[in-house]
Amino acid sequence: MKTKNLSKNQKGFAVFEILFFVLLAIILVGAAYYVGKHSHSSSSASNKPTSKTASSSPITSTANDSSQVISETQATYAAYINLVDSNSTETDSQFIKTSGYYTSNYTETPTTQYPIFCDQNVIPASVSVTNPVVTGDTASVDVTKVIPGGTTWPSFTINLKKVNGKWLISGIDCTSYLQKAASIPQYQ
């Protein structure tokens, strides 16, 4: 086997070439890792189980979004409670269509005669809004009636959609509420 003697310049150039390709490989691996990590975090966030359809919008959940979802849900229910307290003849359906607090494709599960509170047995003095989950331009919260006298009512889930910067109610899920409320004596 013959060995080739390299001059100092050739040895230096060979070392430079090796270092260059090692550095290039590190940069490419880092770039691939960065792209893979960021595309994975977006897809895994949209695959989290929720009670709503995953949004195609980028994830933009912030503490401000959660606060806004809570305050706008409370404002919606406060407006409705004030309407009821004023002995208005406006129906729930009319309020949903004309109040500006609901999306045009509002849904309720299951369909009830009273789609705002899941029932009308007790109109609360106010509501408690908790557990905001914000994903892109959709959100959900739990709403609980606050009844004077201390009766604890089960919560129901409200789904919201951000439309022109405002969180509007897009749906209500009364399933769990109706099952739990059936065991409350005041409900029957």
MDTraj code that builds the backbone (N, CA, C; nanometers):
import mdtraj as md
import numpy as np

residues = "MET LYS THR LYS ASN LEU SER LYS ASN GLN LYS GLY PHE ALA VAL PHE GLU ILE LEU PHE PHE VAL LEU LEU ALA ILE ILE LEU VAL GLY ALA ALA TYR TYR VAL GLY LYS HIS SER HIS SER SER SER SER ALA SER ASN LYS PRO THR SER LYS THR ALA SER SER SER PRO ILE THR SER THR ALA ASN ASP SER SER GLN VAL ILE SER GLU THR GLN ALA THR TYR ALA ALA TYR ILE ASN LEU VAL ASP SER ASN SER THR GLU THR ASP SER GLN PHE ILE LYS THR SER GLY TYR TYR THR SER ASN TYR THR GLU THR PRO THR THR GLN TYR PRO ILE PHE CYS ASP GLN ASN VAL ILE PRO ALA SER VAL SER VAL THR ASN PRO VAL VAL THR GLY ASP THR ALA SER VAL ASP VAL THR LYS VAL ILE PRO GLY GLY THR THR TRP PRO SER PHE THR ILE ASN LEU LYS LYS VAL ASN GLY LYS TRP LEU ILE SER GLY ILE ASP CYS THR SER TYR LEU GLN LYS ALA ALA SER ILE PRO GLN TYR GLN".split()
xyz = np.array([
    [0.0838, -0.1162, 0.0000],
    [0.0000, 0.0000, 0.0000],
    [0.0885, 0.1227, 0.0000],
    [0.0632, 0.2093, -0.0924],
    [0.1400, 0.3321, -0.1028],
    [0.0716, 0.4416, -0.0235],
    [0.1499, 0.5179, 0.0451],
    [0.0967, 0.6350, 0.1141],
    [0.1436, 0.7571, 0.0410],
    [0.0611, 0.8517, 0.0409],
    [0.0894, 0.9746, -0.0292],
    [0.1301, 1.0794, 0.0727],
    [0.2353, 1.1445, 0.0488],
    [0.2778, 1.2529, 0.1367],
    [0.2101, 1.3816, 0.0913],
    [0.1398, 1.4462, 0.1849],
    [0.0725, 1.5715, 0.1550],
    [0.1560, 1.6867, 0.2078],
    [0.1569, 1.7953, 0.1360],
    [0.2284, 1.9133, 0.1836],
    [0.1488, 1.9762, 0.2973],
    [0.2106, 2.0670, 0.3694],
    [0.1433, 2.1352, 0.4808],
    [0.0197, 2.2091, 0.4308],
    [0.0258, 2.2735, 0.3171],
    [-0.0885, 2.3453, 0.2614],
    [-0.2021, 2.2495, 0.2280],
    [-0.1677, 2.1343, 0.1729],
    [-0.2713, 2.0373, 0.1383],
    [-0.3354, 1.9802, 0.2642],
    [-0.2529, 1.9541, 0.3694],
    [-0.3067, 1.9033, 0.4959],
    [-0.3996, 2.0078, 0.5583],
    [-0.3594, 2.1314, 0.5582],
    [-0.4423, 2.2391, 0.6139],
    [-0.5729, 2.2536, 0.5392],
    [-0.5664, 2.2436, 0.4074],
    [-0.6878, 2.2537, 0.3267],
    [-0.7808, 2.1353, 0.3536],
    [-0.7252, 2.0157, 0.3692],
    [-0.8049, 1.8961, 0.3974],
    [-0.8739, 1.9089, 0.5327],
    [-0.8053, 1.9579, 0.6329],
    [-0.8645, 1.9795, 0.7653],
    [-0.9754, 2.0852, 0.7544],
    [-0.9510, 2.1914, 0.6804],
    [-1.0506, 2.2954, 0.6602],
    [-1.1764, 2.2385, 0.5946],
    [-1.1582, 2.1537, 0.4927],
    [-1.2727, 2.0917, 0.4254],
    [-1.3513, 2.0043, 0.5213],
    [-1.2842, 1.9272, 0.6023],
    [-1.3524, 1.8393, 0.6986],
    [-1.4315, 1.9239, 0.7983],
    [-1.3683, 2.0269, 0.8541],
    [-1.4383, 2.1141, 0.9491],
    [-1.5582, 2.1829, 0.8851],
    [-1.5430, 2.2260, 0.7620],
    [-1.6516, 2.2912, 0.6902],
    [-1.7716, 2.1968, 0.6768],
    [-1.7471, 2.0724, 0.6367],
    [-1.8569, 1.9773, 0.6183],
    [-1.9186, 1.9350, 0.7513],
    [-1.8388, 1.9265, 0.8567],
    [-1.8928, 1.8954, 0.9899],
    [-1.9836, 2.0104, 1.0354],
    [-1.9369, 2.1337, 1.0203],
    [-2.0164, 2.2499, 1.0578],
    [-2.1449, 2.2574, 0.9745],
    [-2.1364, 2.2320, 0.8462],
    [-2.2537, 2.2308, 0.7596],
    [-2.3532, 2.1238, 0.8044],
    [-2.3031, 2.0070, 0.8395],
    [-2.3895, 1.8986, 0.8867],
    [-2.4602, 1.9390, 1.0161],
    [-2.3874, 2.0027, 1.1076],
    [-2.4481, 2.0474, 1.2339],
    [-2.5586, 2.1491, 1.2068],
    [-2.5339, 2.2426, 1.1178],
    [-2.6350, 2.3434, 1.0840],
    [-2.7587, 2.2784, 1.0230],
    [-2.7401, 2.1845, 0.9327],
    [-2.8541, 2.1179, 0.8689],
    [-2.9342, 2.0352, 0.9693],
    [-2.8655, 1.9644, 1.0583],
    [-2.9340, 1.8855, 1.1612],
    [-3.0110, 1.9793, 1.2538],
    [-2.9486, 2.0913, 1.2927],
    [-3.0171, 2.1894, 1.3778],
    [-3.1399, 2.2474, 1.3101],
    [-3.1291, 2.2796, 1.1837],
    [-3.2429, 2.3335, 1.1097],
    [-3.3552, 2.2310, 1.0998],
    [-3.3204, 2.1069, 1.0728],
    [-3.4219, 2.0008, 1.0648],
    [-3.4903, 1.9821, 1.2000],
    [-3.4121, 1.9861, 1.3078],
    [-3.4683, 1.9731, 1.4422],
    [-3.5641, 2.0892, 1.4699],
    [-3.5232, 2.2123, 1.4375],
    [-3.6058, 2.3299, 1.4605],
    [-3.7387, 2.3196, 1.3866],
    [-3.7334, 2.2852, 1.2597],
    [-3.8545, 2.2722, 1.1786],
    [-3.9422, 2.1601, 1.2334],
    [-3.8829, 2.0465, 1.2646],
    [-3.9598, 1.9342, 1.3181],
    [-4.0235, 1.9668, 1.4512],
    [-3.9517, 2.0347, 1.5382],
    [-4.0037, 2.0701, 1.6700],
    [-4.1198, 2.1671, 1.6580],
    [-4.1072, 2.2667, 1.5736],
    [-4.2132, 2.3666, 1.5614],
    [-4.3346, 2.3134, 1.4873],
    [-4.3184, 2.2298, 1.3899],
    [-4.4354, 2.1732, 1.3229],
    [-4.5019, 2.0715, 1.4127],
    [-4.4282, 2.0020, 1.4977],
    [-4.4856, 1.9056, 1.5915],
    [-4.5662, 1.9765, 1.6985],
    [-4.5147, 2.0891, 1.7526],
    [-4.5876, 2.1572, 1.8584],
    [-4.7187, 2.2129, 1.8067],
    [-4.7255, 2.2582, 1.6825],
    [-4.8514, 2.3076, 1.6276],
    [-4.9502, 2.1953, 1.6075],
    [-4.9042, 2.0820, 1.5557],
    [-4.9976, 1.9730, 1.5302],
    [-5.0406, 1.9071, 1.6595],
    [-4.9523, 1.8966, 1.7593],
    [-4.9937, 1.8324, 1.8831],
    [-5.0897, 1.9208, 1.9594],
    [-5.0761, 2.0523, 1.9487],
    [-5.1688, 2.1408, 2.0170],
    [-5.3087, 2.1259, 1.9591],
    [-5.3196, 2.1084, 1.8284],
    [-5.4520, 2.0955, 1.7694],
    [-5.5097, 1.9557, 1.7880],
    [-5.4277, 1.8598, 1.8330],
    [-5.4771, 1.7253, 1.8567],
    [-5.5182, 1.7033, 2.0011],
    [-5.5073, 1.8060, 2.0868],
    [-5.5499, 1.7909, 2.2247],
    [-5.6992, 1.7689, 2.2255],
    [-5.7475, 1.6790, 2.3134],
    [-5.8913, 1.6557, 2.3162],
    [-5.9639, 1.7768, 2.3722],
    [-6.0645, 1.8205, 2.3018],
    [-6.1471, 1.9307, 2.3472],
    [-6.2902, 1.8992, 2.3081],
    [-6.3811, 1.9832, 2.3551],
    [-6.5209, 1.9617, 2.3223],
    [-6.5592, 2.0332, 2.1937],
    [-6.4622, 2.0818, 2.1222],
    [-6.4920, 2.1533, 1.9992],
    [-6.4001, 2.1062, 1.8882],
    [-6.4304, 2.1449, 1.7680],
    [-6.3481, 2.1092, 1.6537],
    [-6.2189, 2.1882, 1.6585],
    [-6.1094, 2.1245, 1.6280],
    [-5.9813, 2.1935, 1.6285],
    [-5.9815, 2.3023, 1.5230],
    [-5.9215, 2.4143, 1.5570],
    [-5.9183, 2.5283, 1.4666],
    [-5.8024, 2.5162, 1.3696],
    [-5.8217, 2.5665, 1.2493],
    [-5.7121, 2.5685, 1.1537],
    [-5.6272, 2.6928, 1.1729],
    [-5.6691, 2.7831, 1.2618],
    [-5.5921, 2.9030, 1.2896],
    [-5.4724, 2.8669, 1.3763],
    [-5.3682, 2.9486, 1.3710],
    [-5.2554, 2.9220, 1.4590],
    [-5.2970, 2.9415, 1.6044],
    [-5.2289, 2.8716, 1.6935],
    [-5.2598, 2.8801, 1.8353],
    [-5.2169, 3.0179, 1.8854],
    [-5.3103, 3.0907, 1.9444],
    [-5.2796, 3.2241, 1.9927],
    [-5.3345, 3.2442, 2.1325],
    [-5.3438, 3.1393, 2.2104],
    [-5.3998, 3.1491, 2.3433],
    [-5.3075, 3.2301, 2.4340],
    [-5.3662, 3.3268, 2.5007],
    [-5.2921, 3.4046, 2.5984],
    [-5.3805, 3.4219, 2.7205],
    [-5.3189, 3.4705, 2.8286],
    [-5.3977, 3.4998, 2.9480],
    [-5.5036, 3.6043, 2.9154],
    [-5.4702, 3.6974, 2.8262],
    [-5.5659, 3.7995, 2.7851],
    [-5.6863, 3.7368, 2.7153],
    [-5.6631, 3.6368, 2.6265],
    [-5.7737, 3.5674, 2.5607],
    [-5.8653, 3.5029, 2.6643],
    [-5.8070, 3.4339, 2.7614],
    [-5.8869, 3.3669, 2.8645],
    [-5.9691, 3.4675, 2.9432],
    [-5.9081, 3.5791, 2.9816],
    [-5.9807, 3.6836, 3.0552],
    [-6.0934, 3.7412, 2.9710],
    [-6.0651, 3.7635, 2.8423],
    [-6.1659, 3.8193, 2.7529],
    [-6.2818, 3.7212, 2.7350],
    [-6.2522, 3.5932, 2.7220],
    [-6.3568, 3.4914, 2.7084],
    [-6.4467, 3.4925, 2.8318],
    [-6.3859, 3.4969, 2.9499],
    [-6.4634, 3.4982, 3.0749],
    [-6.5486, 3.6245, 3.0836],
    [-6.4887, 3.7406, 3.0613],
    [-6.5641, 3.8659, 3.0790],
    [-6.6764, 3.8798, 2.9756],
    [-6.6520, 3.8367, 2.8521],
    [-6.7567, 3.8484, 2.7509],
    [-6.8695, 3.7474, 2.7747],
    [-6.8370, 3.6302, 2.8289],
    [-6.9421, 3.5338, 2.8639],
    [-7.0248, 3.5889, 2.9795],
    [-6.9580, 3.6469, 3.0810],
    [-7.0310, 3.7067, 3.1928],
    [-7.1205, 3.8210, 3.1454],
    [-7.0718, 3.9023, 3.0525],
    [-7.1519, 4.0135, 2.9997],
    [-7.2766, 3.9631, 2.9276],
    [-7.2616, 3.8544, 2.8524],
    [-7.3760, 3.7966, 2.7818],
    [-7.4838, 3.7541, 2.8810],
    [-7.4429, 3.6811, 2.9842],
    [-7.5403, 3.6318, 3.0818],
    [-7.5975, 3.7453, 3.1663],
    [-7.5174, 3.8460, 3.1984],
    [-7.5685, 3.9611, 3.2731],
    [-7.6761, 4.0331, 3.1917],
    [-7.6528, 4.0479, 3.0619],
    [-7.7518, 4.1128, 2.9753],
    [-7.8814, 4.0323, 2.9734],
    [-7.8710, 3.9011, 2.9672],
    [-7.9917, 3.8184, 2.9648],
    [-8.0658, 3.8255, 3.0989],
    [-7.9915, 3.8177, 3.2097],
    [-8.0543, 3.8244, 3.3425],
    [-8.1255, 3.9595, 3.3590],
    [-8.0623, 4.0676, 3.3129],
    [-8.1272, 4.1996, 3.3187],
    [-8.2538, 4.2020, 3.2349],
    [-8.2516, 4.1364, 3.1211],
    [-8.3693, 4.1289, 3.0348],
    [-8.4836, 4.0570, 3.1058],
    [-8.4532, 3.9458, 3.1690],
    [-8.5551, 3.8693, 3.2415],
    [-8.6077, 3.9516, 3.3596],
    [-8.5155, 4.0165, 3.4332],
    [-8.5559, 4.0982, 3.5483],
    [-8.6460, 4.2149, 3.5087],
    [-8.6340, 4.2614, 3.3846],
    [-8.7169, 4.3736, 3.3383],
    [-8.8533, 4.3268, 3.2871],
    [-8.8822, 4.1969, 3.3037],
    [-9.0079, 4.1375, 3.2591],
    [-9.0299, 4.1532, 3.1096],
    [-8.9235, 4.1472, 3.0339],
    [-8.9315, 4.1573, 2.8892],
    [-9.0091, 4.0382, 2.8327],
    [-9.0738, 4.0596, 2.7225],
    [-9.1442, 3.9504, 2.6563],
    [-9.0568, 3.8854, 2.5479],
    [-8.9323, 3.9319, 2.5362],
    [-8.8415, 3.8747, 2.4366],
    [-8.8106, 3.7300, 2.4737],
    [-8.8204, 3.6415, 2.3768],
    [-8.7932, 3.5002, 2.4011],
    [-8.6426, 3.4734, 2.3963],
    [-8.6047, 3.3558, 2.4454],
    [-8.4638, 3.3154, 2.4382],
    [-8.4148, 3.3187, 2.2941],
    [-8.4944, 3.2651, 2.2037],
    [-8.4547, 3.2609, 2.0624],
    [-8.4343, 3.4005, 2.0059],
    [-8.5218, 3.4943, 2.0428],
    [-8.5059, 3.6321, 1.9960],
    [-8.3785, 3.6942, 2.0523],
    [-8.3513, 3.6692, 2.1800],
    [-8.2297, 3.7225, 2.2425],
    [-8.1060, 3.6679, 2.1716],
    [-8.1061, 3.5388, 2.1419],
    [-7.9921, 3.4768, 2.0735],
    [-7.9718, 3.5410, 1.9365],
    [-8.0806, 3.5674, 1.8655],
    [-8.0705, 3.6226, 1.7294],
    [-8.0374, 3.7712, 1.7266],
    [-8.0824, 3.8482, 1.8263],
    [-8.0720, 3.9942, 1.8158],
    [-7.9739, 4.0596, 1.9118],
    [-7.9235, 3.9876, 2.0098],
    [-7.8423, 4.0517, 2.1138],
    [-7.7006, 4.0869, 2.0699],
    [-7.6492, 4.0189, 1.9673],
    [-7.5115, 4.0419, 1.9263],
    [-7.4098, 3.9621, 2.0059],
    [-7.4573, 3.8741, 2.0958],
    [-7.3685, 3.7926, 2.1780],
    [-7.3488, 3.6512, 2.1236],
    [-7.4200, 3.6155, 2.0170],
    [-7.4195, 3.4794, 1.9653],
    [-7.3803, 3.4766, 1.8182],
    [-7.3170, 3.3659, 1.7758],
    [-7.2872, 3.3488, 1.6339],
    [-7.4166, 3.3144, 1.5608],
    [-7.4162, 3.3327, 1.4312],
    [-7.5361, 3.3036, 1.3523],
    [-7.5638, 3.1541, 1.3430],
    [-7.4642, 3.0706, 1.3695],
    [-7.4848, 2.9255, 1.3637],
    [-7.4794, 2.8621, 1.5032],
    [-7.5359, 2.9316, 1.6021],
    [-7.5435, 2.8844, 1.7403],
    [-7.6125, 2.7478, 1.7466],
    [-7.5565, 2.6564, 1.8270],
    [-7.6167, 2.5236, 1.8432],
    [-7.6293, 2.4900, 1.9912],
    [-7.7239, 2.4042, 2.0214],
    [-7.7391, 2.3541, 2.1579],
    [-7.7506, 2.2030, 2.1561],
    [-7.6917, 2.1410, 2.2588],
    [-7.6944, 1.9957, 2.2703],
    [-7.7374, 1.9587, 2.4111],
    [-7.8405, 1.8806, 2.4316],
    [-7.9466, 1.8541, 2.3346],
    [-8.0323, 1.9791, 2.3196],
    [-8.1192, 1.9792, 2.2228],
    [-8.2082, 2.0926, 2.2025],
    [-8.3048, 2.0987, 2.3199],
    [-8.3169, 2.2171, 2.3809],
    [-8.4082, 2.2361, 2.4935],
    [-8.5007, 2.3516, 2.4615],
    [-8.6014, 2.3676, 2.5434],
    [-8.6933, 2.4801, 2.5254],
    [-8.6255, 2.6099, 2.5692],
    [-8.5224, 2.5979, 2.6537],
    [-8.4548, 2.7150, 2.7094],
    [-8.3056, 2.7087, 2.6802],
    [-8.2631, 2.7567, 2.5656],
    [-8.1262, 2.7352, 2.5203],
    [-8.0190, 2.8249, 2.5843],
    [-8.0548, 2.9108, 2.6768],
    [-7.9546, 2.9992, 2.7354],
    [-7.9003, 2.9442, 2.8666],
    [-7.9882, 2.8905, 2.9500],
    [-7.9459, 2.8319, 3.0777],
    [-7.9703, 2.6819, 3.0854],
    [-8.0031, 2.6187, 2.9771],
    [-8.0379, 2.4762, 2.9715],
    [-8.1740, 2.4487, 3.0336],
    [-8.2266, 2.5377, 3.1158],
    [-8.3598, 2.5255, 3.1728],
    [-8.4009, 2.6634, 3.2240],
    [-8.5251, 2.6770, 3.2633],
    [-8.5719, 2.8035, 3.3194],
    [-8.6276, 2.7819, 3.4591],
    [-8.5970, 2.6687, 3.5229],
    [-8.6490, 2.6449, 3.6573],
    [-8.6036, 2.7529, 3.7534],
    [-8.4802, 2.7941, 3.7409],
    [-8.4259, 2.8974, 3.8276],
    [-8.3415, 2.9930, 3.7426],
    [-8.3793, 3.1188, 3.7430],
    [-8.2960, 3.2210, 3.6792],
    [-8.2026, 3.2718, 3.7890],
    [-8.0737, 3.2630, 3.7669],
    [-7.9794, 3.3006, 3.8730],
    [-7.9659, 3.4522, 3.8886],
    [-7.9061, 3.4910, 4.0001],
    [-7.8734, 3.6319, 4.0210],
    [-7.7540, 3.6696, 3.9343],
    [-7.6656, 3.5726, 3.9117],
    [-7.5481, 3.5925, 3.8270],
    [-7.4950, 3.4552, 3.7882],
    [-7.3828, 3.4535, 3.7184],
    [-7.3197, 3.3277, 3.6821],
    [-7.1715, 3.3329, 3.7197],
    [-7.1169, 3.2161, 3.7391],
    [-6.9732, 3.2004, 3.7573],
    [-6.9201, 3.1363, 3.6302],
    [-6.8161, 3.1966, 3.5727],
    [-6.7575, 3.1457, 3.4486],
    [-6.6151, 3.1013, 3.4801],
    [-6.5864, 2.9724, 3.4553],
    [-6.4564, 2.9164, 3.4918],
    [-6.4012, 2.8268, 3.3820],
    [-6.2797, 2.7831, 3.4019],
    [-6.2110, 2.6846, 3.3174],
    [-6.2059, 2.7218, 3.1692],
    [-6.1571, 2.8413, 3.1371],
    [-6.1477, 2.8758, 2.9949],
    [-6.0413, 2.7924, 2.9247],
    [-6.0768, 2.7408, 2.8084],
    [-5.9825, 2.6693, 2.7226],
    [-5.9885, 2.7395, 2.5875],
    [-5.8781, 2.8056, 2.5516],
    [-5.8742, 2.8849, 2.4277],
    [-5.7775, 2.8184, 2.3314],
    [-5.8256, 2.7900, 2.2106],
    [-5.7427, 2.7331, 2.1042],
    [-5.7696, 2.8115, 1.9769],
    [-5.6753, 2.8964, 1.9424],
    [-5.6943, 2.9771, 1.8225],
    [-5.8142, 3.0676, 1.8367],
    [-5.9106, 3.0547, 1.7463],
    [-6.0288, 3.1404, 1.7500],
    [-6.1506, 3.0700, 1.8075],
    [-6.1286, 2.9598, 1.8815],
    [-6.2388, 2.8928, 1.9515],
    [-6.2037, 2.8809, 2.0990],
    [-6.3071, 2.8697, 2.1803],
    [-6.2868, 2.8574, 2.3243],
    [-6.4050, 2.7850, 2.3855],
    [-6.3861, 2.7381, 2.5083],
    [-6.4971, 2.6836, 2.5854],
    [-6.4792, 2.7276, 2.7302],
    [-6.5906, 2.7406, 2.8006],
    [-6.5909, 2.7744, 2.9427],
    [-6.7011, 2.6946, 3.0108],
    [-6.6886, 2.6807, 3.1419],
    [-6.7947, 2.6216, 3.2229],
    [-6.8719, 2.7361, 3.2869],
    [-7.0043, 2.7289, 3.2833],
    [-7.0904, 2.8314, 3.3419],
    [-7.1734, 2.7657, 3.4512],
    [-7.1744, 2.8290, 3.5693],
    [-7.2520, 2.7794, 3.6825],
    [-7.3444, 2.8906, 3.7302],
    [-7.4694, 2.8559, 3.7542],
    [-7.5659, 2.9532, 3.8056],
    [-7.5318, 2.9857, 3.9514],
    [-7.5345, 3.1143, 3.9856],
    [-7.5147, 3.1582, 4.1237],
    [-7.6531, 3.1934, 4.1774],
    [-7.7029, 3.1082, 4.2668],
    [-7.8385, 3.1195, 4.3187],
    [-7.8329, 3.1711, 4.4620],
    [-7.9075, 3.2777, 4.4928],
    [-7.9146, 3.3209, 4.6332],
    [-7.9709, 3.2065, 4.7184],
    [-7.9155, 3.1879, 4.8347],
    [-7.9621, 3.0810, 4.9226],
    [-7.8698, 2.9611, 4.9233],
    [-7.7739, 2.9574, 4.8349],
    [-7.6700, 2.8557, 4.8431],
    [-7.6937, 2.7258, 4.7692],
    [-7.8027, 2.7128, 4.6951],
    [-7.8209, 2.5898, 4.6185],
    [-7.7113, 2.5801, 4.5135],
    [-7.6449, 2.4664, 4.5082],
    [-7.5403, 2.4456, 4.4096],
    [-7.6010, 2.3793, 4.2866],
    [-7.5861, 2.4438, 4.1737],
    [-7.6349, 2.3899, 4.0481],
    [-7.5167, 2.3413, 3.9669],
    [-7.5358, 2.2373, 3.8884],
    [-7.4251, 2.1897, 3.8050],
    [-7.3907, 2.2910, 3.6962],
    [-7.2706, 2.2810, 3.6468],
    [-7.2289, 2.3718, 3.5396],
    [-7.2661, 2.3132, 3.4035],
    [-7.2656, 2.3993, 3.3040],
    [-7.2828, 2.3572, 3.1654],
    [-7.1705, 2.4207, 3.0857],
    [-7.1459, 2.3679, 2.9674],
    [-7.0331, 2.4137, 2.8866],
    [-7.0811, 2.5034, 2.7739],
    [-7.0129, 2.6158, 2.7611],
    [-7.0401, 2.7109, 2.6535],
    [-6.9216, 2.7079, 2.5576],
    [-6.9484, 2.7009, 2.4288],
    [-6.8443, 2.7109, 2.3262],
    [-6.8533, 2.8493, 2.2641],
    [-6.7356, 2.9079, 2.2357],
    [-6.7307, 3.0422, 2.1796],
    [-6.6428, 3.0455, 2.0554],
    [-6.6658, 3.1457, 1.9729],
    [-6.5858, 3.1677, 1.8521],
    [-6.5510, 3.3161, 1.8471],
    [-6.4252, 3.3437, 1.8153],
    [-6.3822, 3.4831, 1.8048],
    [-6.4183, 3.5355, 1.6665],
    [-6.5012, 3.6395, 1.6653],
    [-6.5479, 3.6994, 1.5406],
    [-6.5208, 3.8497, 1.5500],
    [-6.4379, 3.9000, 1.4589],
    [-6.4027, 4.0425, 1.4578],
    [-6.3542, 4.0917, 1.5938],
    [-6.2713, 4.0091, 1.6605],
    [-6.2116, 4.0484, 1.7882],
    [-6.2999, 4.0286, 1.9095],
    [-6.4229, 3.9809, 1.8920],
    [-6.5161, 3.9625, 2.0028],
    [-6.5497, 3.8145, 2.0156],
    [-6.5563, 3.7652, 2.1393],
    [-6.5908, 3.6247, 2.1635],
    [-6.7426, 3.6110, 2.1693],
    [-6.7982, 3.5385, 2.0717],
    [-6.9427, 3.5147, 2.0647],
    [-6.9729, 3.3705, 2.1000],
    [-7.0866, 3.3487, 2.1622],
    [-7.1272, 3.2126, 2.1990],
    [-7.1716, 3.1404, 2.0724],
    [-7.1092, 3.0251, 2.0482],
    [-7.1424, 2.9471, 1.9284],
    [-7.2195, 2.8210, 1.9624],
    [-7.2229, 2.7841, 2.0905],
    [-7.2965, 2.6640, 2.1277],
    [-7.3013, 2.6440, 2.2774],
    [-7.3949, 2.5599, 2.3187],
    [-7.4107, 2.5245, 2.4591],
    [-7.4296, 2.3736, 2.4670],
    [-7.3641, 2.3112, 2.5631],
    [-7.3802, 2.1674, 2.5829],
    [-7.4457, 2.1458, 2.7188],
    [-7.5726, 2.1069, 2.7176],
    [-7.6521, 2.0885, 2.8392],
    [-7.6562, 1.9436, 2.8865],
    [-7.5940, 1.8518, 2.8157],
    [-7.6070, 1.7091, 2.8452],
    [-7.5764, 1.6774, 2.9909],
    [-7.4573, 1.7099, 3.0363],
    [-7.4158, 1.6795, 3.1731],
    [-7.5000, 1.7563, 3.2742],
    [-7.5288, 1.8809, 3.2433],
    [-7.6099, 1.9651, 3.3319],
    [-7.7465, 1.9015, 3.3574],
    [-7.8154, 1.8622, 3.2516],
    [-7.9499, 1.8054, 3.2663],
    [-7.9480, 1.6748, 3.3450],
    [-7.8455, 1.5937, 3.3251],
    [-7.8342, 1.4682, 3.4003],
    [-7.8149, 1.4964, 3.5487],
    [-7.7277, 1.5902, 3.5818],
    [-7.7002, 1.6218, 3.7225],
    [-7.8144, 1.6985, 3.7869],
    [-7.8766, 1.7905, 3.7141],
    [-7.9836, 1.8728, 3.7698],
    [-8.1058, 1.7889, 3.8058],
    [-8.1254, 1.6793, 3.7382],
    [-8.2415, 1.5937, 3.7650],
    [-8.2425, 1.5423, 3.9082],
    [-8.1276, 1.5393, 3.9743],
    [-8.1214, 1.4901, 4.1121],
    [-8.1384, 1.6007, 4.2162],
    [-8.1567, 1.7245, 4.1734],
    [-8.1742, 1.8370, 4.2663],
    [-8.3230, 1.8548, 4.2925],
    [-8.3674, 1.8497, 4.4204],
    [-8.5112, 1.8598, 4.4513],
    [-8.5772, 1.9862, 4.3936],
    [-8.5099, 2.0997, 4.3987],
    [-8.5690, 2.2232, 4.3473],
    [-8.5902, 2.2184, 4.1977],
    [-8.5194, 2.1306, 4.1300],
    [-8.5286, 2.1215, 3.9853],
    [-8.6570, 2.0521, 3.9424],
    [-8.7034, 1.9590, 4.0225],
    [-8.8171, 1.8745, 3.9820],
    [-8.9504, 1.9430, 3.9974],
])
top = md.Topology()
chain = top.add_chain()
for i, resn in enumerate(residues, 1):
    res = top.add_residue(resn, chain, resSeq=i)
    for name in ("N", "CA", "C"):
        top.add_atom(name, md.element.get_by_symbol(name[0]), res)
traj = md.Trajectory(xyz[None], top)
